[in-house]
Amino acid sequence: MSNDITPVRPREITLRFLAEPTDVNFGGKVHGGAVMKWIDQAGYACAVGWSGFYCVTVYIGGIRFYKPIFIGQIVEVNAMVVHTGNSSMHIAIDVSATEPKTGARQRTTRCLIVFVAVDNAGDTVKVPAWTPVGDDDKRFEQYAIHMAALRKEQEDELQATETTPPV
């Protein structure tokens, strides 16, 4: 019998917790910055779990806040790998809030976040490839690829507007 253990590479992770009074903004709801922090934490946990390496956030895009989160609600932050490159992982994030007294649940936020796996020296490392299985997976991956192309166009346009200061 071998002692070799093949690591499990979970594609998805869900963080669950109560929204606390320390998360509140001046309007009495959970602060958008707190939600963004939770998104980054869930995305990081998903990326590290998939890659097996330390990961850094390189892009958060298309963040959309649909509904507020209230203190005392149960928050779920679901992070799922939807596309991999050589060293990058595109993670789809969905945030929902549930009212514990009634069980009423609603989506509050969603976005796409990109992480890159790096070694101890900070150099990028190859990540395991993810292959879509069903139609939903294929749609998610196509969306991630499309968003990457749009980011490239935006970056190219930004580069074109930069001017070199006179010497």
C-alpha atoms as an extended CHARMM CRD file, in Angstrom:
* protein
*
       167  EXT
         1         1  MET       CA              0.0000000000        0.0000000000        0.0000000000  PROA      1               0.0000000000
         2         2  SER       CA              1.3100000000        3.4280000000       -0.9770000000  PROA      2               0.0000000000
         3         3  ASN       CA              1.4040000000        6.4680000000        1.2730000000  PROA      3               0.0000000000
         4         4  ASP       CA              1.1440000000        8.7740000000       -1.7410000000  PROA      4               0.0000000000
         5         5  ILE       CA             -1.7930000000       11.0830000000       -1.3390000000  PROA      5               0.0000000000
         6         6  THR       CA             -3.2350000000       12.7270000000       -4.4010000000  PROA      6               0.0000000000
         7         7  PRO       CA             -4.3450000000       16.1990000000       -3.3970000000  PROA      7               0.0000000000
         8         8  VAL       CA             -7.9690000000       17.0560000000       -3.9070000000  PROA      8               0.0000000000
         9         9  ARG       CA             -8.3090000000       20.2100000000       -5.9490000000  PROA      9               0.0000000000
        10        10  PRO       CA            -11.6820000000       21.6600000000       -5.0030000000  PROA      10              0.0000000000
        11        11  ARG       CA            -13.1170000000       23.8640000000       -7.7170000000  PROA      11              0.0000000000
        12        12  GLU       CA            -15.5130000000       25.6440000000       -5.4060000000  PROA      12              0.0000000000
        13        13  ILE       CA            -15.7080000000       26.9970000000       -1.8760000000  PROA      13              0.0000000000
        14        14  THR       CA            -18.4510000000       28.6940000000        0.1200000000  PROA      14              0.0000000000
        15        15  LEU       CA            -17.8230000000       30.8910000000        3.1530000000  PROA      15              0.0000000000
        16        16  ARG       CA            -20.7820000000       31.3390000000        5.5420000000  PROA      16              0.0000000000
        17        17  PHE       CA            -21.0320000000       33.7460000000        8.4630000000  PROA      17              0.0000000000
        18        18  LEU       CA            -23.2670000000       36.3130000000       10.1290000000  PROA      18              0.0000000000
        19        19  ALA       CA            -23.1110000000       39.9520000000        9.0670000000  PROA      19              0.0000000000
        20        20  GLU       CA            -21.9870000000       41.7520000000       12.2220000000  PROA      20              0.0000000000
        21        21  PRO       CA            -22.4710000000       45.2810000000       13.5760000000  PROA      21              0.0000000000
        22        22  THR       CA            -18.7970000000       46.0340000000       12.8440000000  PROA      22              0.0000000000
        23        23  ASP       CA            -19.5990000000       45.5910000000        9.1120000000  PROA      23              0.0000000000
        24        24  VAL       CA            -22.1570000000       48.4210000000        9.0290000000  PROA      24              0.0000000000
        25        25  ASN       CA            -21.8630000000       51.6420000000        7.0200000000  PROA      25              0.0000000000
        26        26  PHE       CA            -23.4040000000       55.0380000000        7.7700000000  PROA      26              0.0000000000
        27        27  GLY       CA            -26.6220000000       53.9550000000        6.0650000000  PROA      27              0.0000000000
        28        28  GLY       CA            -27.1200000000       51.0530000000        8.4810000000  PROA      28              0.0000000000
        29        29  LYS       CA            -26.3000000000       48.3160000000        5.9750000000  PROA      29              0.0000000000
        30        30  VAL       CA            -23.1770000000       46.2330000000        5.4090000000  PROA      30              0.0000000000
        31        31  HSD       CA            -20.4420000000       48.3830000000        3.8900000000  PROA      31              0.0000000000
        32        32  GLY       CA            -19.5760000000       47.6200000000        0.2590000000  PROA      32              0.0000000000
        33        33  GLY       CA            -15.9030000000       47.5230000000        1.2560000000  PROA      33              0.0000000000
        34        34  ALA       CA            -16.6450000000       44.6950000000        3.7020000000  PROA      34              0.0000000000
        35        35  VAL       CA            -18.3620000000       42.7570000000        0.9120000000  PROA      35              0.0000000000
        36        36  MET       CA            -15.3740000000       43.3320000000       -1.3700000000  PROA      36              0.0000000000
        37        37  LYS       CA            -13.0570000000       42.0410000000        1.3650000000  PROA      37              0.0000000000
        38        38  TRP       CA            -15.1850000000       38.8710000000        1.7050000000  PROA      38              0.0000000000
        39        39  ILE       CA            -15.1090000000       38.4280000000       -2.0880000000  PROA      39              0.0000000000
        40        40  ASP       CA            -11.3080000000       38.6400000000       -2.1060000000  PROA      40              0.0000000000
        41        41  GLN       CA            -11.0190000000       36.2070000000        0.8160000000  PROA      41              0.0000000000
        42        42  ALA       CA            -13.3120000000       33.6110000000       -0.7730000000  PROA      42              0.0000000000
        43        43  GLY       CA            -11.5980000000       34.0220000000       -4.1410000000  PROA      43              0.0000000000
        44        44  TYR       CA             -8.1920000000       33.5960000000       -2.5130000000  PROA      44              0.0000000000
        45        45  ALA       CA             -9.2700000000       30.4370000000       -0.6700000000  PROA      45              0.0000000000
        46        46  CYS       CA            -10.6600000000       29.0030000000       -3.9010000000  PROA      46              0.0000000000
        47        47  ALA       CA             -7.5550000000       29.8930000000       -5.9380000000  PROA      47              0.0000000000
        48        48  VAL       CA             -5.1240000000       28.5010000000       -3.3470000000  PROA      48              0.0000000000
        49        49  GLY       CA             -7.1950000000       25.3460000000       -2.9940000000  PROA      49              0.0000000000
        50        50  TRP       CA             -7.1950000000       24.8270000000       -6.7480000000  PROA      50              0.0000000000
        51        51  SER       CA             -3.5540000000       25.6920000000       -7.4210000000  PROA      51              0.0000000000
        52        52  GLY       CA             -1.8000000000       24.5670000000       -4.2440000000  PROA      52              0.0000000000
        53        53  PHE       CA              0.2240000000       27.8050000000       -4.2640000000  PROA      53              0.0000000000
        54        54  TYR       CA              0.0600000000       31.2570000000       -2.7280000000  PROA      54              0.0000000000
        55        55  CYS       CA             -2.0620000000       33.4580000000       -4.9970000000  PROA      55              0.0000000000
        56        56  VAL       CA             -2.3570000000       37.1730000000       -5.6040000000  PROA      56              0.0000000000
        57        57  THR       CA             -5.3510000000       39.1230000000       -6.8570000000  PROA      57              0.0000000000
        58        58  VAL       CA             -4.6560000000       40.6960000000      -10.2380000000  PROA      58              0.0000000000
        59        59  TYR       CA             -8.1420000000       41.7840000000      -11.2820000000  PROA      59              0.0000000000
        60        60  ILE       CA            -11.6310000000       42.2320000000       -9.9090000000  PROA      60              0.0000000000
        61        61  GLY       CA            -14.1810000000       43.1650000000      -12.5040000000  PROA      61              0.0000000000
        62        62  GLY       CA            -17.8100000000       43.5860000000      -13.1920000000  PROA      62              0.0000000000
        63        63  ILE       CA            -18.6480000000       43.8240000000       -9.5130000000  PROA      63              0.0000000000
        64        64  ARG       CA            -22.3740000000       44.3730000000       -9.2360000000  PROA      64              0.0000000000
        65        65  PHE       CA            -24.2080000000       45.1220000000       -6.0220000000  PROA      65              0.0000000000
        66        66  TYR       CA            -27.8520000000       44.0630000000       -6.4160000000  PROA      66              0.0000000000
        67        67  LYS       CA            -29.2640000000       44.2420000000       -2.8880000000  PROA      67              0.0000000000
        68        68  PRO       CA            -28.0090000000       45.3910000000        0.5140000000  PROA      68              0.0000000000
        69        69  ILE       CA            -26.9270000000       43.0170000000        3.2470000000  PROA      69              0.0000000000
        70        70  PHE       CA            -28.2980000000       43.6980000000        6.7160000000  PROA      70              0.0000000000
        71        71  ILE       CA            -26.7400000000       43.0500000000       10.1040000000  PROA      71              0.0000000000
        72        72  GLY       CA            -27.7640000000       39.6190000000       11.4110000000  PROA      72              0.0000000000
        73        73  GLN       CA            -28.2560000000       38.0500000000        7.9910000000  PROA      73              0.0000000000
        74        74  ILE       CA            -26.3930000000       34.8860000000        7.0800000000  PROA      74              0.0000000000
        75        75  VAL       CA            -23.9500000000       35.7500000000        4.3100000000  PROA      75              0.0000000000
        76        76  GLU       CA            -22.7600000000       33.1650000000        1.7770000000  PROA      76              0.0000000000
        77        77  VAL       CA            -19.8390000000       33.9440000000       -0.4890000000  PROA      77              0.0000000000
        78        78  ASN       CA            -19.4760000000       31.2790000000       -3.1710000000  PROA      78              0.0000000000
        79        79  ALA       CA            -16.2740000000       31.1920000000       -5.2220000000  PROA      79              0.0000000000
        80        80  MET       CA            -15.8620000000       28.8610000000       -8.1980000000  PROA      80              0.0000000000
        81        81  VAL       CA            -13.0820000000       28.3520000000      -10.7490000000  PROA      81              0.0000000000
        82        82  VAL       CA            -14.5290000000       29.0440000000      -14.2140000000  PROA      82              0.0000000000
        83        83  HSD       CA            -11.3630000000       29.2980000000      -16.3190000000  PROA      83              0.0000000000
        84        84  THR       CA             -7.6380000000       28.6610000000      -15.9700000000  PROA      84              0.0000000000
        85        85  GLY       CA             -4.6860000000       29.9690000000      -17.9130000000  PROA      85              0.0000000000
        86        86  ASN       CA             -1.0260000000       29.0730000000      -17.4240000000  PROA      86              0.0000000000
        87        87  SER       CA             -0.7530000000       30.6820000000      -13.9950000000  PROA      87              0.0000000000
        88        88  SER       CA             -4.1030000000       32.4480000000      -13.7160000000  PROA      88              0.0000000000
        89        89  MET       CA             -7.4740000000       31.3790000000      -12.3860000000  PROA      89              0.0000000000
        90        90  HSD       CA            -10.7230000000       33.1760000000      -13.1430000000  PROA      90              0.0000000000
        91        91  ILE       CA            -13.0510000000       32.8200000000      -10.1760000000  PROA      91              0.0000000000
        92        92  ALA       CA            -16.7730000000       33.6210000000      -10.3480000000  PROA      92              0.0000000000
        93        93  ILE       CA            -18.0930000000       35.0090000000       -7.0720000000  PROA      93              0.0000000000
        94        94  ASP       CA            -21.7170000000       35.0790000000       -5.9460000000  PROA      94              0.0000000000
        95        95  VAL       CA            -22.7300000000       36.6610000000       -2.6460000000  PROA      95              0.0000000000
        96        96  SER       CA            -26.1220000000       36.0160000000       -1.1030000000  PROA      96              0.0000000000
        97        97  ALA       CA            -27.7970000000       36.9170000000        2.1740000000  PROA      97              0.0000000000
        98        98  THR       CA            -30.4040000000       34.9150000000        4.0490000000  PROA      98              0.0000000000
        99        99  GLU       CA            -32.7790000000       36.2450000000        6.6830000000  PROA      99              0.0000000000
       100       100  PRO       CA            -32.4380000000       33.6050000000        9.4290000000  PROA      100             0.0000000000
       101       101  LYS       CA            -35.9790000000       34.0970000000       10.8020000000  PROA      101             0.0000000000
       102       102  THR       CA            -37.7220000000       33.4830000000        7.4870000000  PROA      102             0.0000000000
       103       103  GLY       CA            -35.1630000000       31.6610000000        5.3630000000  PROA      103             0.0000000000
       104       104  ALA       CA            -35.6530000000       34.2280000000        2.5860000000  PROA      104             0.0000000000
       105       105  ARG       CA            -32.4730000000       34.3120000000        0.5140000000  PROA      105             0.0000000000
       106       106  GLN       CA            -31.4010000000       36.7270000000       -2.2000000000  PROA      106             0.0000000000
       107       107  ARG       CA            -28.3470000000       37.3720000000       -4.3330000000  PROA      107             0.0000000000
       108       108  THR       CA            -26.6650000000       40.5700000000       -3.2430000000  PROA      108             0.0000000000
       109       109  THR       CA            -23.4550000000       40.7910000000       -5.2650000000  PROA      109             0.0000000000
       110       110  ARG       CA            -21.5540000000       39.0580000000       -8.0360000000  PROA      110             0.0000000000
       111       111  CYS       CA            -18.3010000000       39.5380000000       -9.9040000000  PROA      111             0.0000000000
       112       112  LEU       CA            -15.3660000000       37.8850000000      -11.6200000000  PROA      112             0.0000000000
       113       113  ILE       CA            -11.9520000000       37.9040000000       -9.9590000000  PROA      113             0.0000000000
       114       114  VAL       CA             -8.6110000000       36.7700000000      -11.3730000000  PROA      114             0.0000000000
       115       115  PHE       CA             -5.7910000000       35.3540000000       -9.2750000000  PROA      115             0.0000000000
       116       116  VAL       CA             -2.2650000000       34.3550000000      -10.2640000000  PROA      116             0.0000000000
       117       117  ALA       CA             -0.3490000000       31.6050000000       -8.4900000000  PROA      117             0.0000000000
       118       118  VAL       CA              3.1790000000       32.4970000000       -7.4120000000  PROA      118             0.0000000000
       119       119  ASP       CA              6.1010000000       30.7190000000       -5.7660000000  PROA      119             0.0000000000
       120       120  ASN       CA              8.1340000000       31.9140000000       -2.7680000000  PROA      120             0.0000000000
       121       121  ALA       CA             10.1700000000       34.2280000000       -4.9930000000  PROA      121             0.0000000000
       122       122  GLY       CA              7.0030000000       35.8450000000       -6.3780000000  PROA      122             0.0000000000
       123       123  ASP       CA              7.3680000000       34.2760000000       -9.8100000000  PROA      123             0.0000000000
       124       124  THR       CA              4.2850000000       32.8770000000      -11.5020000000  PROA      124             0.0000000000
       125       125  VAL       CA              3.8010000000       29.1190000000      -11.4890000000  PROA      125             0.0000000000
       126       126  LYS       CA              1.7010000000       26.8220000000      -13.6290000000  PROA      126             0.0000000000
       127       127  VAL       CA             -1.7150000000       25.9180000000      -12.2530000000  PROA      127             0.0000000000
       128       128  PRO       CA             -3.7150000000       22.7470000000      -12.8970000000  PROA      128             0.0000000000
       129       129  ALA       CA             -5.9540000000       23.1400000000      -15.9270000000  PROA      129             0.0000000000
       130       130  TRP       CA             -9.6960000000       23.2220000000      -15.3760000000  PROA      130             0.0000000000
       131       131  THR       CA            -11.9310000000       21.7610000000      -18.0510000000  PROA      131             0.0000000000
       132       132  PRO       CA            -15.6150000000       22.6390000000      -18.2960000000  PROA      132             0.0000000000
       133       133  VAL       CA            -17.9630000000       19.6770000000      -17.9800000000  PROA      133             0.0000000000
       134       134  GLY       CA            -21.5360000000       20.7940000000      -18.6430000000  PROA      134             0.0000000000
       135       135  ASP       CA            -23.2230000000       23.5870000000      -20.5630000000  PROA      135             0.0000000000
       136       136  ASP       CA            -23.1980000000       25.9260000000      -17.5580000000  PROA      136             0.0000000000
       137       137  ASP       CA            -19.4560000000       25.3780000000      -17.1390000000  PROA      137             0.0000000000
       138       138  LYS       CA            -18.8910000000       26.1300000000      -20.8300000000  PROA      138             0.0000000000
       139       139  ARG       CA            -20.9360000000       29.3410000000      -20.5980000000  PROA      139             0.0000000000
       140       140  PHE       CA            -18.9790000000       30.4430000000      -17.5090000000  PROA      140             0.0000000000
       141       141  GLU       CA            -15.6790000000       29.7470000000      -19.2360000000  PROA      141             0.0000000000
       142       142  GLN       CA            -16.7200000000       31.6170000000      -22.3910000000  PROA      142             0.0000000000
       143       143  TYR       CA            -17.7420000000       34.5660000000      -20.2450000000  PROA      143             0.0000000000
       144       144  ALA       CA            -14.3330000000       34.5490000000      -18.5030000000  PROA      144             0.0000000000
       145       145  ILE       CA            -12.5130000000       34.3860000000      -21.8550000000  PROA      145             0.0000000000
       146       146  HSD       CA            -14.6570000000       37.2170000000      -23.2230000000  PROA      146             0.0000000000
       147       147  MET       CA            -13.9520000000       39.3660000000      -20.1540000000  PROA      147             0.0000000000
       148       148  ALA       CA            -10.2030000000       38.7120000000      -20.5160000000  PROA      148             0.0000000000
       149       149  ALA       CA            -10.3520000000       39.9610000000      -24.1220000000  PROA      149             0.0000000000
       150       150  LEU       CA            -12.2190000000       43.0940000000      -23.0000000000  PROA      150             0.0000000000
       151       151  ARG       CA             -9.6050000000       43.7260000000      -20.2850000000  PROA      151             0.0000000000
       152       152  LYS       CA             -6.8770000000       43.4650000000      -22.9220000000  PROA      152             0.0000000000
       153       153  GLU       CA             -8.6760000000       46.0060000000      -25.1330000000  PROA      153             0.0000000000
       154       154  GLN       CA             -9.0840000000       48.3830000000      -22.1740000000  PROA      154             0.0000000000
       155       155  GLU       CA             -5.4170000000       48.0440000000      -21.2650000000  PROA      155             0.0000000000
       156       156  ASP       CA             -4.3700000000       48.7100000000      -24.8760000000  PROA      156             0.0000000000
       157       157  GLU       CA             -6.5740000000       51.8220000000      -25.0040000000  PROA      157             0.0000000000
       158       158  LEU       CA             -5.1710000000       53.0640000000      -21.6980000000  PROA      158             0.0000000000
       159       159  GLN       CA             -1.6010000000       52.5250000000      -22.9350000000  PROA      159             0.0000000000
       160       160  ALA       CA             -2.4120000000       54.5420000000      -26.0730000000  PROA      160             0.0000000000
       161       161  THR       CA             -3.5360000000       57.5260000000      -23.9690000000  PROA      161             0.0000000000
       162       162  GLU       CA             -0.3970000000       57.6510000000      -21.8750000000  PROA      162             0.0000000000
       163       163  THR       CA              2.0640000000       60.3400000000      -22.8010000000  PROA      163             0.0000000000
       164       164  THR       CA              5.7390000000       60.4100000000      -22.1380000000  PROA      164             0.0000000000
       165       165  PRO       CA              6.7680000000       63.4200000000      -20.0370000000  PROA      165             0.0000000000
       166       166  PRO       CA              9.2520000000       65.7860000000      -21.6970000000  PROA      166             0.0000000000
       167       167  VAL       CA             12.8860000000       65.2920000000      -20.7810000000  PROA      167             0.0000000000
